[in-house]
Amino acid sequence: MSRIRPARGAARLAVVAAIALVAVACMPPSAPKLGRPALRQPAAPPGVWDSSDPGVLAVGGKTYLFGSTNNVQLPVRELTSFTGTLDASRAQWGAAPRNALRQNPYWISPDRPEIWAPSPVKIRTRYFVFYAAHRRGATDRANDQCIGRAVATAPAGPYTAEASPVYCGLPAERGSNPWGRGALDPEVFRAPDGALYLLVAVSRTRDNIGVLRLTADGKVVGGINAQPTTLVSQRFGWHDGVDDAKLGATFLENPSMAYERATRSYLLFYSAGDWRTSRYLTGFARCATPTGPCTVDGRGPFLKAGSGRSGVGGLTAFRDPAGVLRVAYASWQAGSESAPSGDGSLSRHTTLARVVVSGTNPDTQTVALVPS
């Protein structure tokens, strides 16, 4: 018997150790330290003409910039430089504007046919653009947005829209549209392990910035009214677009995520305030995983007005063909926000910048934008 007991004791210890390891593995991740992101950085002058809510696709050694409806329904252009001038971009676009979308699907409202916040992504052998649009037949017109998809065999299109939206926000409630509460500003994020996620802005809630899992072929797990995991909620005084301590009526939108390799954390950017005005800012958070938890920088905006530009938002993060982490964001000419602009001169334009991080410790790492 004396020879058996130690073996039994060792076996018990092994079982206890295994249980402990499983328990640790099953523990949810903790929110990372914020680090030292730059605060209240001024916008830089734009370099891309008449381009808003930019979405970027880097594939095959080339970079394609998509934008919200301007003089064409889904504008797309190839970026051959990250340092071009606004005048050169204007001339190039004027000479050869390119519409990437063949035709709107029936579900988009004919009264408000524009689409916005395109998010291009390659999934297997095909190319998709996720986008937001107003849905036909809405009863709650203030929250009538849904997210659709279009598909192509080449990165610049032409894209063919799918017949039905893929996501329309939280399930219907009293006073909402019968098909859901509204969702907009999609961005598809591919994690380092290849898993796909859809970041969204969700209407009729204070928990605006959320994320959903996508299947391997880009469908929303849980369907058209799946419950997103909340990443950022309306909370801080500057979230209404006024950089003070008082929180007024607001909305958070335009989420964008990038994996930061040195710290193995996820940088999250989002817009706050009213996009049609100078009261539009860009916020920052750092997340442990694509589904959180996230530590939100509440001290103030990451990016705000500057260089004669205001209403700075719609930021999207991307890696260029060389692997450099960059961003694209839109802004208005200060003092001419939402002004009529048939020739595009007073439309929103896009700025390109590099994301510069310093250090490998998420507790102290700096994050800032510099000109491309």
C-alpha positions as CSV (number, residue, x, y, z in Angstrom):
1,M,0.0,0.0,0.0
2,S,2.8,2.4,0.8
3,R,4.1,2.1,-2.8
4,I,0.7,3.0,-4.2
5,R,-0.1,6.1,-2.2
6,P,2.6,8.4,-3.7
7,A,1.3,7.5,-7.1
8,R,-2.2,8.4,-6.1
9,G,-1.0,11.6,-4.6
10,A,0.9,12.5,-7.7
11,A,-2.2,11.7,-9.8
12,R,-4.3,14.0,-7.6
13,L,-1.8,16.8,-7.9
14,A,-1.7,16.4,-11.7
15,V,-5.5,16.5,-11.8
16,V,-5.6,19.7,-9.6
17,A,-2.9,21.3,-11.8
18,A,-4.9,20.4,-15.0
19,I,-8.1,21.9,-13.5
20,A,-6.2,25.1,-12.6
21,L,-4.8,25.4,-16.1
22,V,-8.2,25.0,-17.6
23,A,-9.6,27.6,-15.2
24,V,-6.9,30.1,-16.1
25,A,-7.5,29.4,-19.8
26,C,-11.2,30.0,-19.4
27,M,-10.8,33.3,-17.6
28,P,-11.9,36.3,-19.7
29,P,-9.0,38.6,-20.7
30,S,-8.5,41.8,-18.7
31,A,-8.7,45.2,-20.3
32,P,-5.2,46.4,-21.3
33,K,-3.5,49.5,-20.1
34,L,-4.2,52.5,-22.3
35,G,-0.6,53.4,-22.9
36,R,0.2,57.0,-23.8
37,P,-1.8,57.9,-26.9
38,A,-1.3,61.4,-28.2
39,L,-4.2,63.6,-27.2
40,R,-6.0,66.3,-29.3
41,Q,-3.7,65.9,-32.3
42,P,-4.7,68.5,-35.0
43,A,-5.9,67.3,-38.4
44,A,-3.4,67.5,-41.2
45,P,-4.2,69.0,-44.7
46,P,-6.0,66.5,-47.0
47,G,-4.5,65.0,-50.1
48,V,-7.5,63.1,-51.6
49,W,-10.2,65.1,-53.3
50,D,-13.9,64.7,-52.5
51,S,-13.5,61.6,-50.4
52,S,-15.4,60.9,-47.2
53,D,-15.8,57.9,-44.8
54,P,-12.8,56.3,-46.5
55,G,-12.3,52.5,-46.8
56,V,-9.0,51.0,-47.9
57,L,-8.1,47.7,-49.6
58,A,-4.5,46.8,-50.0
59,V,-4.1,43.7,-52.2
60,G,-1.8,42.5,-54.9
61,G,0.8,45.2,-54.1
62,K,-1.8,48.0,-54.8
63,T,-3.9,50.2,-52.6
64,Y,-7.5,51.1,-53.4
65,L,-9.4,53.9,-51.7
66,F,-13.3,53.7,-51.5
67,G,-15.5,56.4,-50.3
68,S,-19.1,57.5,-49.7
69,T,-21.3,58.5,-52.6
70,N,-20.1,61.7,-54.2
71,N,-20.7,62.4,-58.0
72,V,-20.7,58.6,-58.4
73,Q,-22.5,56.0,-56.2
74,L,-19.4,54.1,-54.9
75,P,-16.2,56.0,-55.8
76,V,-13.0,54.0,-55.9
77,R,-9.5,55.1,-56.9
78,E,-6.1,53.5,-56.8
79,L,-3.6,55.3,-54.5
80,T,-0.2,55.4,-56.2
81,S,1.3,57.6,-53.5
82,F,0.5,58.4,-49.9
83,T,1.9,61.9,-50.2
84,G,0.0,63.3,-53.2
85,T,-1.4,66.8,-53.3
86,L,-5.1,67.8,-53.3
87,D,-4.8,69.6,-56.6
88,A,-3.3,66.5,-58.3
89,S,-6.0,64.3,-56.8
90,R,-8.7,66.7,-58.0
91,A,-7.3,66.6,-61.6
92,Q,-6.9,62.8,-61.5
93,W,-10.5,62.3,-60.3
94,G,-12.0,64.8,-62.7
95,A,-10.3,63.1,-65.6
96,A,-11.4,59.6,-64.7
97,P,-14.0,59.2,-62.0
98,R,-14.7,55.5,-61.3
99,N,-18.0,54.1,-59.9
100,A,-17.4,50.6,-58.4
101,L,-21.1,49.7,-57.9
102,R,-23.3,48.6,-60.8
103,Q,-26.7,49.3,-59.2
104,N,-28.4,49.8,-55.9
105,P,-30.4,46.8,-54.6
106,Y,-34.2,47.2,-54.1
107,W,-33.9,47.5,-50.3
108,I,-32.2,50.9,-50.4
109,S,-34.6,53.8,-50.2
110,P,-35.1,55.5,-53.6
111,D,-35.6,58.8,-51.7
112,R,-32.2,58.6,-50.1
113,P,-30.2,56.4,-52.4
114,E,-26.7,57.3,-51.2
115,I,-24.4,54.7,-49.6
116,W,-21.6,55.5,-47.2
117,A,-18.8,54.1,-45.0
118,P,-17.7,51.4,-47.5
119,S,-15.4,48.6,-46.1
120,P,-13.7,46.6,-48.7
121,V,-12.2,43.2,-48.0
122,K,-10.9,40.1,-49.8
123,I,-12.6,36.9,-48.7
124,R,-11.2,33.8,-50.3
125,T,-11.1,34.5,-54.0
126,R,-13.7,37.3,-54.1
127,Y,-13.9,40.9,-53.1
128,F,-16.6,42.4,-50.9
129,V,-17.6,45.9,-50.0
130,F,-19.8,46.3,-46.9
131,Y,-21.6,49.6,-46.8
132,A,-24.4,51.5,-45.0
133,A,-27.6,52.8,-46.6
134,H,-31.1,54.0,-45.8
135,R,-33.7,51.2,-46.0
136,R,-36.8,51.5,-48.0
137,G,-40.2,51.6,-46.1
138,A,-38.8,52.8,-42.7
139,T,-41.2,53.9,-40.0
140,D,-38.4,55.3,-37.8
141,R,-36.6,57.4,-40.5
142,A,-34.0,58.7,-38.0
143,N,-32.7,55.2,-37.5
144,D,-33.4,53.6,-40.9
145,Q,-29.9,52.4,-41.7
146,C,-28.9,48.9,-42.6
147,I,-25.7,47.3,-43.7
148,G,-25.4,45.7,-47.1
149,R,-22.7,43.9,-49.2
150,A,-21.6,43.9,-52.8
151,V,-19.3,41.4,-54.4
152,A,-16.8,41.5,-57.3
153,T,-14.1,39.4,-58.9
154,A,-11.6,42.3,-59.0
155,P,-10.6,44.7,-56.3
156,A,-11.9,47.9,-58.0
157,G,-15.0,46.2,-59.2
158,P,-17.5,46.4,-60.7
159,Y,-19.4,45.2,-57.7
160,T,-22.9,43.6,-57.7
161,A,-25.0,44.4,-54.6
162,E,-26.6,41.5,-52.8
163,A,-30.4,41.6,-52.7
164,S,-30.9,41.9,-49.0
165,P,-29.1,43.7,-46.1
166,V,-26.8,41.6,-43.9
167,Y,-27.3,43.5,-40.7
168,C,-29.9,46.0,-39.3
169,G,-29.0,46.4,-35.7
170,L,-30.7,45.3,-32.5
171,P,-34.1,43.6,-32.6
172,A,-37.1,45.7,-33.1
173,E,-38.7,47.5,-30.1
174,R,-41.6,49.9,-29.6
175,G,-41.2,52.8,-32.0
176,S,-38.5,51.3,-34.1
177,N,-38.6,49.9,-37.6
178,P,-40.1,46.5,-37.7
179,W,-36.9,45.0,-39.1
180,G,-34.6,46.4,-36.4
181,R,-33.2,49.5,-34.7
182,G,-30.6,50.5,-37.3
183,A,-26.9,49.9,-37.9
184,L,-24.4,51.8,-39.9
185,D,-20.7,52.4,-40.6
186,P,-19.5,48.8,-41.0
187,E,-15.8,47.9,-41.0
188,V,-14.5,44.4,-41.5
189,F,-11.5,43.4,-39.4
190,R,-9.4,40.4,-40.0
191,A,-7.6,39.2,-36.8
192,P,-4.1,37.7,-36.9
193,D,-5.6,34.2,-36.8
194,G,-7.6,35.0,-39.9
195,A,-11.0,35.3,-38.1
196,L,-13.3,37.9,-39.5
197,Y,-15.2,40.5,-37.4
198,L,-17.7,43.2,-38.3
199,L,-17.4,46.5,-36.4
200,V,-20.6,48.5,-36.4
201,A,-22.4,51.6,-35.0
202,V,-25.7,50.6,-33.5
203,S,-28.8,53.0,-33.3
204,R,-31.4,53.5,-30.5
205,T,-28.9,52.7,-27.7
206,R,-26.1,54.4,-25.8
207,D,-23.9,51.5,-26.5
208,N,-23.1,52.6,-30.1
209,I,-19.8,50.9,-31.0
210,G,-20.1,47.1,-31.2
211,V,-18.5,44.1,-32.9
212,L,-20.0,41.0,-34.4
213,R,-18.4,37.7,-35.6
214,L,-18.4,36.8,-39.2
215,T,-18.3,33.4,-40.7
216,A,-15.5,32.4,-43.0
217,D,-17.5,33.6,-46.0
218,G,-18.4,36.9,-44.4
219,K,-21.9,36.3,-43.1
220,V,-23.0,37.8,-39.7
221,V,-23.0,35.1,-37.1
222,G,-26.5,35.3,-35.6
223,G,-28.2,37.0,-38.5
224,I,-29.7,40.3,-39.3
225,N,-30.4,41.3,-35.6
226,A,-27.5,39.6,-33.9
227,Q,-26.5,41.1,-30.5
228,P,-23.1,42.8,-30.9
229,T,-20.5,42.9,-28.2
230,T,-20.2,46.5,-26.9
231,L,-16.7,48.1,-27.2
232,V,-17.5,51.8,-26.5
233,S,-20.5,53.5,-25.0
234,Q,-21.5,57.2,-24.8
235,R,-19.8,58.3,-21.6
236,F,-17.4,61.2,-21.7
237,G,-18.1,64.9,-22.0
238,W,-16.4,65.3,-25.3
239,H,-18.4,62.4,-26.9
240,D,-20.9,65.0,-28.1
241,G,-18.2,66.7,-30.2
242,V,-17.7,69.6,-27.8
243,D,-14.4,69.1,-26.0
244,D,-15.7,69.9,-22.5
245,A,-16.9,68.0,-19.4
246,K,-20.6,68.1,-20.3
247,L,-22.2,65.3,-22.3
248,G,-25.0,66.3,-24.5
249,A,-27.0,64.4,-27.1
250,T,-24.6,62.4,-29.2
251,F,-23.8,59.4,-31.3
252,L,-20.7,57.3,-31.7
253,E,-19.9,55.8,-35.1
254,N,-17.2,54.9,-37.6
255,P,-15.3,52.2,-35.6
256,S,-12.0,51.0,-37.0
257,M,-9.5,48.5,-35.5
258,A,-5.9,47.6,-36.1
259,Y,-3.7,44.9,-34.5
260,E,-0.6,46.4,-32.9
261,R,2.0,43.7,-33.2
262,A,4.5,44.9,-30.6
263,T,2.0,44.8,-27.7
264,R,-0.3,42.2,-29.1
265,S,-3.2,44.5,-28.5
266,Y,-5.8,46.1,-30.7
267,L,-6.1,49.8,-31.4
268,L,-9.6,51.1,-31.8
269,F,-10.6,54.4,-33.3
270,Y,-14.1,55.8,-33.5
271,S,-16.0,59.1,-34.4
272,A,-18.0,61.1,-31.9
273,G,-20.4,64.0,-32.4
274,D,-22.3,65.3,-35.4
275,W,-20.5,64.6,-38.7
276,R,-22.3,67.4,-40.5
277,T,-20.7,70.1,-38.3
278,S,-17.4,71.2,-36.9
279,R,-18.4,69.2,-33.8
280,Y,-17.0,65.9,-34.9
281,L,-14.0,64.3,-33.3
282,T,-12.0,61.0,-33.3
283,G,-11.6,58.9,-30.1
284,F,-9.2,56.2,-29.2
285,A,-9.2,52.9,-27.2
286,R,-7.0,49.9,-26.7
287,C,-8.6,46.4,-26.6
288,A,-7.4,43.0,-25.4
289,T,-9.1,41.1,-28.2
290,P,-11.3,42.0,-31.2
291,T,-14.3,41.6,-28.9
292,G,-12.8,43.5,-26.0
293,P,-12.6,44.3,-23.3
294,C,-11.3,47.8,-24.2
295,T,-9.8,50.7,-22.3
296,V,-11.3,53.9,-23.6
297,D,-9.3,57.1,-23.4
298,G,-11.7,59.4,-21.7
299,R,-9.4,62.4,-21.3
300,G,-10.3,63.9,-24.7
301,P,-10.3,63.2,-28.4
302,F,-7.3,61.6,-30.2
303,L,-7.8,63.7,-33.3
304,K,-9.6,67.1,-33.7
305,A,-9.7,70.2,-35.9
306,G,-6.5,71.8,-37.4
307,S,-4.9,73.0,-40.6
308,G,-8.1,74.8,-41.5
309,R,-10.0,71.6,-41.3
310,S,-12.9,70.6,-38.9
311,G,-15.3,67.8,-38.4
312,V,-12.5,65.3,-38.3
313,G,-13.7,61.7,-38.4
314,G,-14.5,58.6,-40.4
315,L,-11.0,57.3,-39.7
316,T,-10.1,53.9,-41.0
317,A,-6.8,52.1,-40.1
318,F,-5.0,49.9,-42.7
319,R,-1.7,48.3,-43.5
320,D,-0.3,49.3,-46.9
321,P,1.3,46.7,-49.2
322,A,4.7,47.2,-47.3
323,G,3.0,46.4,-44.0
324,V,3.1,50.0,-42.7
325,L,0.2,50.9,-40.4
326,R,-1.6,54.0,-41.8
327,V,-4.9,55.8,-41.4
328,A,-7.3,57.7,-43.7
329,Y,-9.7,60.2,-42.3
330,A,-12.1,62.9,-43.7
331,S,-12.7,66.5,-42.8
332,W,-14.5,69.7,-43.9
333,Q,-13.0,73.0,-44.8
334,A,-13.4,74.9,-41.6
335,G,-16.4,77.2,-41.7
336,S,-18.0,75.5,-44.7
337,E,-19.3,72.3,-43.1
338,S,-22.2,70.7,-44.9
339,A,-22.1,73.6,-47.5
340,P,-23.6,72.9,-50.9
341,S,-20.7,71.8,-53.2
342,G,-21.7,70.7,-56.7
343,D,-18.1,70.8,-57.9
344,G,-16.7,69.0,-54.8
345,S,-14.7,72.0,-53.6
346,L,-16.5,72.2,-50.3
347,S,-17.1,68.4,-49.9
348,R,-15.1,66.4,-47.4
349,H,-11.6,65.5,-48.4
350,T,-9.4,62.7,-47.1
351,T,-6.1,62.9,-45.2
352,L,-3.6,60.0,-45.2
353,A,-1.2,59.6,-42.3
354,R,1.1,57.0,-40.7
355,V,0.5,55.5,-37.2
356,V,3.7,55.7,-35.2
357,V,4.0,53.6,-32.0
358,S,6.9,53.6,-29.7
359,G,7.8,50.8,-27.2
360,T,6.6,47.3,-26.7
361,N,4.9,47.8,-23.3
362,P,1.2,48.5,-23.6
363,D,1.4,50.3,-20.3
364,T,3.7,53.0,-21.7
365,Q,3.5,52.7,-25.5
366,T,2.9,56.0,-27.4
367,V,0.6,56.2,-30.3
368,A,0.5,59.2,-32.7
369,L,-0.1,60.2,-36.3
370,V,2.5,61.7,-38.6
371,P,2.2,62.9,-42.2
372,S,2.6,60.0,-44.7
